[in-house]
Amino acid sequence: MELNRLYTWSYQQIKRTNNTFKRYLCERIDWKNRLNIIIGMRGTGKTTMMLQYAKNELPFDESTIYVSLDDIYFSSNSLVVFVEEFVKRGGKYLLIDEVQKYPNWSKEIKSIYDNYPELQITISGSSAIEILKGEGDLSRRALIYQLHGLSLREFAEMKYQQKFDTISLDQIINNATSISISISNEIKPIKLFEEYLSHGYYPFSINDETNFAQRMMQVINVVLETDIPSVNNIDYNAVLKMKKLLGIIAESVPFKPNVTKLAVQLSLSRETLLKYFTLLAKADVISTLYSNTKGISALNKPEKIYLQNPNLAHLLSSQNANTGNIRETFFLNQLQINHQVEYPVKGDFLVDKKYTFEVGGKNKSTLQIKEISNAYIAADNIEIAVGNKIPLWMFGFMY
């Protein structure tokens, strides 16, 4: 009877799923692979993407089921036993949500993968989960994908039904003028960009802009209070310390951490403080920028810390949400998805160890980067690229 209830719930979820807009990652996933794992921050659309795949590509019968591991069923029934019953009914396509809510999930998924070769499994979970360190060592079996929030390009399509092709970094650098003219003929990019910075990163804002701030705070609290502790064995005192740390970061972003002073302020060791930076970054709450001369290491502190996306910056640092910080947050957020971004000796960002970018307003001068080769200004409040001054909004069309 319980399995029947899960099937009914699955059918309902699949049937009511909207197909009008699909995230960029849909086309990148090899859905035919035996085991796919999709991670990402809450609210970015992982569940919708899995349900769209089920609705469009999978049989609408007992061979397909979508389950969420926060369902009460899994509090008293193991995933392994559930799958055994599912396979007995002819189950072939298994979609699992909220995987971080289930203890020892990686070990059981490994067992299921090895024992039921006829199953095609798709899993989604929080960015906070440590997939590569899981007991089941799924890294050799699974294809792992990360779903980020909406790009500016996707926001234009989802909210205004304006579709554009993605633009690569090389295209932006080599053809910025012609591309910016083409896009500006179709939309008002600066107006769109302003909307996006305040509430365009999360798909749920499109249909509920009024309650966006409240929902965002709920997302952050669940990430801090549930997702991170569930996979890192930390107690509530550690959660409180991370909340306080996030508050300090939000008040002064971009934050240049004085690790010794901050550790004393929070009554933490240097090692624990650096660990908290790592946990918050993995959970997509902050972004850390490391020096290109020092590299990333558990012993190195980040040179700068940003909130992970401009919507968070607007929400958490409303008193200090200065324009310069928002611009830099956006640039780092969009570029780090497909490129290596580091803190340079001169300029704001070094991309792929090759391109130096200074981020600023339309009147930003090239003084700070004039002696650097492959150096560019990512300028806000301009529609068309001129010389090495590229509109900042163009970097929102890269995925």
C-alpha positions in Angstrom: 0.0 0.0 0.0 2.8 2.4 0.8 4.4 1.8 -2.6 1.1 2.5 -4.2 1.0 5.9 -2.4 4.5 6.7 -3.6 3.5 5.8 -7.2 0.4 8.0 -7.0 2.5 10.9 -5.6 5.0 10.4 -8.4 2.4 10.4 -11.1 0.9 13.6 -9.7 4.3 15.4 -9.6 5.2 14.4 -13.1 1.8 15.2 -14.6 1.7 18.8 -13.2 5.2 19.7 -14.2 5.5 22.7 -16.5 7.4 22.2 -19.8 7.5 25.7 -21.1 11.0 26.5 -20.0 14.1 24.2 -19.6 17.3 25.0 -17.8 20.6 25.0 -19.7 21.8 21.8 -18.0 19.0 19.7 -19.6 21.0 19.5 -22.9 24.3 18.8 -21.2 23.1 15.7 -19.2 23.6 12.3 -20.6 20.2 11.1 -19.5 20.9 7.6 -20.8 23.8 7.0 -18.4 23.0 4.5 -15.7 23.7 6.8 -12.8 23.5 10.6 -12.9 23.9 12.9 -9.9 22.6 16.5 -10.1 23.7 18.8 -7.3 22.9 22.5 -6.7 21.6 25.0 -4.2 17.9 24.8 -3.3 15.6 26.7 -5.6 17.7 26.4 -8.7 15.3 23.9 -10.4 16.8 20.5 -10.0 13.5 18.8 -9.1 11.7 20.5 -12.1 14.4 19.4 -14.5 14.2 15.7 -13.4 10.4 15.8 -13.6 10.5 17.4 -17.1 12.8 14.5 -18.2 10.3 12.0 -16.7 7.4 13.7 -18.4 9.0 14.1 -21.8 11.2 10.9 -22.1 10.1 8.2 -19.8 7.1 5.8 -19.8 4.1 7.0 -17.7 3.7 3.6 -15.9 5.1 1.5 -13.1 8.5 1.4 -14.8 9.1 5.0 -13.8 9.0 6.5 -10.3 10.0 9.8 -8.7 10.6 9.8 -4.9 11.9 12.3 -2.4 13.9 10.9 0.4 12.4 13.3 2.9 9.1 11.4 2.5 8.1 9.8 5.8 8.2 6.4 4.1 12.0 6.5 4.2 12.1 7.2 7.9 11.1 3.5 8.5 12.0 1.8 5.2 15.4 1.5 3.6 16.1 2.6 0.1 17.4 -0.8 -0.8 14.2 -2.5 0.2 12.1 0.1 -1.7 14.1 -0.5 -4.8 13.7 -4.3 -4.5 9.9 -3.8 -4.5 10.1 -1.3 -7.3 12.1 -3.7 -9.6 9.6 -6.5 -8.8 6.9 -4.3 -10.4 9.0 -3.8 -13.5 10.8 -0.7 -12.3 13.5 0.7 -14.7 13.7 4.4 -14.2 14.3 5.7 -10.7 14.5 9.4 -9.9 15.5 10.3 -6.4 15.3 13.8 -4.8 16.6 15.2 -1.5 19.3 12.6 -1.3 21.1 14.4 1.5 18.2 13.7 3.8 18.9 10.0 3.8 21.8 8.6 6.0 24.4 6.5 4.2 22.7 7.3 0.8 25.9 6.8 -1.2 26.6 3.3 0.2 23.0 2.2 -0.6 23.1 3.7 -4.1 26.3 1.9 -4.8 24.6 -1.4 -3.7 21.6 -0.7 -5.9 23.7 0.3 -8.9 25.8 -2.9 -8.6 22.8 -5.3 -8.0 20.3 -3.9 -10.5 22.1 -3.2 -13.8 18.7 -2.8 -15.5 18.0 0.4 -13.5 18.6 3.9 -14.8 19.1 6.2 -11.8 19.0 9.9 -11.5 19.7 11.6 -8.2 19.5 15.2 -7.0 20.8 16.7 -3.8 22.2 19.8 -2.1 25.5 21.3 -3.2 26.7 20.6 0.3 26.9 16.9 -0.2 30.4 15.4 -0.3 29.9 13.0 -3.3 33.5 12.3 -3.9 34.1 11.4 -0.3 31.0 9.2 0.1 31.4 5.7 1.6 30.1 4.1 -1.6 32.7 5.9 -3.8 30.2 6.8 -6.5 32.7 9.0 -8.4 33.7 6.0 -10.6 30.1 5.1 -11.3 28.3 8.3 -11.6 28.3 11.3 -13.9 28.1 14.4 -11.6 26.5 17.6 -12.8 26.0 20.9 -10.9 23.0 23.1 -11.6 23.6 26.8 -11.0 20.9 29.5 -10.8 19.5 31.3 -13.8 21.9 33.2 -16.1 20.8 36.6 -17.4 20.2 34.8 -20.7 17.9 32.3 -19.1 16.1 35.0 -17.0 15.3 36.8 -20.3 13.8 33.7 -21.7 11.9 32.5 -18.6 10.4 35.9 -17.7 10.0 37.6 -21.1 10.2 34.7 -23.6 13.2 36.3 -25.3 15.5 33.5 -26.5 19.2 34.0 -27.2 22.1 31.6 -27.9 24.8 31.3 -25.4 28.0 33.3 -25.9 31.5 31.9 -25.1 34.2 34.0 -23.4 36.2 34.0 -26.6 33.2 35.3 -28.6 32.7 38.1 -26.0 36.4 39.1 -26.2 36.7 38.9 -30.0 33.3 40.0 -31.2 31.8 42.0 -28.3 30.7 45.0 -30.4 28.7 43.1 -33.0 27.2 40.8 -30.5 26.2 43.6 -28.0 24.6 45.5 -30.9 22.6 42.4 -32.0 21.3 41.7 -28.5 20.5 45.4 -27.8 18.4 45.5 -30.9 16.1 42.8 -29.3 16.0 43.8 -25.6 16.9 46.6 -23.2 19.8 44.9 -21.6 20.5 47.4 -18.8 16.9 47.3 -17.6 16.9 43.5 -17.7 20.2 43.4 -15.9 19.0 45.6 -13.0 16.0 43.3 -12.5 18.2 40.2 -12.6 20.7 41.5 -10.0 17.9 42.0 -7.5 15.7 38.9 -8.0 16.6 37.0 -11.2 19.0 34.2 -10.1 16.3 31.8 -8.7 13.6 30.5 -11.0 10.9 30.7 -8.2 11.2 34.5 -8.3 9.5 34.6 -11.7 6.1 33.6 -10.5 6.3 35.0 -7.0 8.4 38.2 -6.9 6.3 39.6 -4.0 7.5 36.8 -1.6 10.9 36.4 -3.1 12.9 37.8 -0.1 11.0 35.6 2.4 11.5 32.5 0.3 15.2 33.3 -0.1 15.7 33.6 3.7 13.9 30.2 4.1 16.3 28.7 1.5 19.4 30.0 3.3 18.1 28.8 6.7 17.4 25.3 5.4 20.9 25.1 3.8 22.6 26.3 7.1 20.4 24.4 9.6 19.7 21.2 7.6 21.8 20.6 4.5 25.3 21.4 5.8 24.9 19.6 9.2 23.3 16.5 7.6 26.4 15.8 5.6 29.2 17.2 7.7 28.5 16.0 11.3 28.5 19.4 12.9 26.3 20.4 15.8 24.0 23.3 16.2 26.6 25.5 17.9 28.7 25.2 14.7 25.5 26.3 12.7 25.2 29.4 14.9 28.9 30.2 14.4 28.4 29.9 10.6 25.4 32.1 10.7 27.4 34.7 12.6 30.2 34.3 10.1 27.8 34.8 7.2 26.5 37.9 8.8 30.0 39.4 9.2 30.8 38.6 5.5 27.5 40.1 4.3 28.2 43.4 6.2 31.4 44.0 4.4 31.4 42.2 1.1 33.6 41.8 -0.8 35.2 40.6 2.4 39.0 40.5 2.8 39.3 38.1 5.7 41.7 38.7 8.6 41.7 35.1 9.7 43.5 35.5 13.0 41.2 38.4 14.1 38.0 36.7 12.9 38.9 33.4 14.6 39.3 35.2 17.9 36.0 37.1 17.3 34.1 33.8 16.7 36.1 31.8 19.3 37.3 29.4 16.6 40.6 27.9 15.6 42.1 29.0 12.3 41.6 25.5 11.0 37.9 25.5 11.9 37.3 28.9 10.4 38.9 27.9 7.1 36.7 24.8 7.2 33.6 26.9 7.6 34.6 29.0 4.6 34.9 25.8 2.6 31.5 24.4 3.8 29.7 27.7 3.0 31.3 27.8 -0.5 30.4 24.2 -1.2 26.8 24.9 -0.2 26.7 27.8 -2.7 26.2 30.5 0.0 29.5 32.3 -0.6 32.2 32.4 -3.3 35.9 32.4 -2.4 38.5 34.0 -4.5 42.1 32.8 -4.1 45.4 34.4 -5.2 46.8 33.1 -8.5 50.2 33.1 -6.8 49.2 31.0 -3.7 46.6 28.7 -5.1 43.8 26.9 -3.2 44.8 25.0 -0.1 43.3 24.0 3.2 46.0 26.2 4.8 45.5 29.2 2.6 42.9 31.8 3.3 40.9 33.2 0.4 41.9 36.7 -0.7 38.3 37.8 -1.1 35.0 36.4 -0.1 31.7 37.3 -1.9 28.1 36.2 -1.4 27.5 33.5 -4.0 25.2 35.5 -6.3 23.9 39.1 -6.6 20.4 38.2 -5.2 22.0 37.0 -2.0 24.1 40.2 -1.9 20.9 42.3 -2.2 19.1 40.3 0.4 21.8 39.9 3.1 23.8 43.1 2.7 20.9 45.4 2.0 22.5 48.2 4.1 25.8 47.7 2.3 24.7 46.5 -1.1 26.9 48.9 -2.9 26.9 48.9 -6.7 30.6 48.0 -7.0 30.2 44.8 -4.8 27.1 43.7 -6.7 28.9 44.1 -10.0 31.9 42.0 -8.9 29.6 39.4 -7.3 27.8 39.0 -10.7 31.0 38.7 -12.7 32.5 36.1 -10.4 29.3 34.1 -10.2 28.9 33.9 -14.0 32.5 33.3 -14.9 33.4 30.6 -12.4 30.9 28.1 -13.8 33.0 27.3 -16.9 36.3 29.1 -16.1 39.0 29.4 -13.6 38.8 32.7 -11.8 41.6 33.9 -9.5 42.7 37.1 -7.6 45.4 38.8 -9.7 48.2 41.1 -8.7 46.6 43.9 -10.6 42.9 44.2 -11.6 39.9 42.5 -10.1 39.9 39.1 -11.6 42.2 36.8 -13.6 40.4 34.4 -15.8 42.0 31.1 -17.1 45.4 32.6 -16.2 45.2 34.6 -19.3 42.6 37.4 -19.2 42.6 40.3 -16.6 39.3 42.0 -15.9 38.6 45.2 -14.0 34.9 45.6 -13.1 33.3 49.0 -12.8 30.9 51.6 -14.1 30.6 53.1 -17.6 33.3 55.7 -16.8 35.8 53.2 -15.4 39.3 54.0 -16.8 41.9 51.6 -18.0 44.6 53.1 -15.7 44.9 50.1 -13.4 45.3 47.6 -16.2 47.0 49.7 -18.9 50.3 47.9 -18.8 48.7 44.4 -18.8 48.2 42.3 -21.9 44.8 40.7 -22.5 43.2 43.2 -20.1 39.6 44.4 -20.3 37.0 46.5 -18.5 33.7 44.8 -17.7 31.6 48.0 -17.5 28.1 48.5 -16.1 25.5 50.8 -17.6 26.7 50.6 -21.2 24.9 48.7 -24.0 27.5 48.5 -26.7 31.2 47.3 -26.4 33.9 49.8 -27.4 37.5 48.8 -27.6 38.5 46.8 -24.6 35.4 48.0 -22.6 32.8 45.2 -22.6 29.3 45.6 -21.2 29.1 43.8 -17.9 25.7 42.3 -18.8 27.2 40.3 -21.7 28.8 37.9 -19.2 25.3 36.8 -18.2 24.9 35.1 -21.6 27.6 32.5 -21.2 25.3 29.6 -20.1 
